[in-house]
Amino acid sequence: HEYSRILAVLKADHGNRKSAAEKLGISQRTLRYKLARMREMGMSVPGRYGAEMS
């Protein structure tokens, strides 16, 4: 599932969105959009350094 992959890469990169976007093969803007959609769906999205953001 796309969202679980995004979360796994973000967690591995300690919330570094630039690095995560590169590893996922998407732009930082696309990653921000997908994370916003995930938050709208009520999913917990990790912030920088593994902090949880809701």
Contacts in CASP RR format, 6 or more apart in sequence:
PFRMAT RR
TARGET T0000
AUTHOR 0000-0000-0000
METHOD contacts of the structure
MODEL  1
HEYSRILAVLKADHGNRKSAAEKLGISQRTLRYKLARMREMGMSVPGRYG
AEMS
2 34 0 8 1.000
3 34 0 8 1.000
3 38 0 8 1.000
3 43 0 8 1.000
5 24 0 8 1.000
6 20 0 8 1.000
6 24 0 8 1.000
6 31 0 8 1.000
6 34 0 8 1.000
6 35 0 8 1.000
6 38 0 8 1.000
7 43 0 8 1.000
7 45 0 8 1.000
7 46 0 8 1.000
9 20 0 8 1.000
9 23 0 8 1.000
9 24 0 8 1.000
10 16 0 8 1.000
10 17 0 8 1.000
10 20 0 8 1.000
10 45 0 8 1.000
10 46 0 8 1.000
10 47 0 8 1.000
11 46 0 8 1.000
11 50 0 8 1.000
13 19 0 8 1.000
13 20 0 8 1.000
13 23 0 8 1.000
14 48 0 8 1.000
14 49 0 8 1.000
14 50 0 8 1.000
15 46 0 8 1.000
15 47 0 8 1.000
15 48 0 8 1.000
15 49 0 8 1.000
15 50 0 8 1.000
16 48 0 8 1.000
17 28 0 8 1.000
17 31 0 8 1.000
17 32 0 8 1.000
17 35 0 8 1.000
18 28 0 8 1.000
20 31 0 8 1.000
21 27 0 8 1.000
21 28 0 8 1.000
21 30 0 8 1.000
21 31 0 8 1.000
24 31 0 8 1.000
26 34 0 8 1.000
35 45 0 8 1.000
38 45 0 8 1.000
39 45 0 8 1.000
39 53 0 8 1.000
39 54 0 8 1.000
42 54 0 8 1.000
44 52 0 8 1.000
44 53 0 8 1.000
44 54 0 8 1.000
45 52 0 8 1.000
45 53 0 8 1.000
45 54 0 8 1.000
46 52 0 8 1.000
46 53 0 8 1.000
47 53 0 8 1.000
END
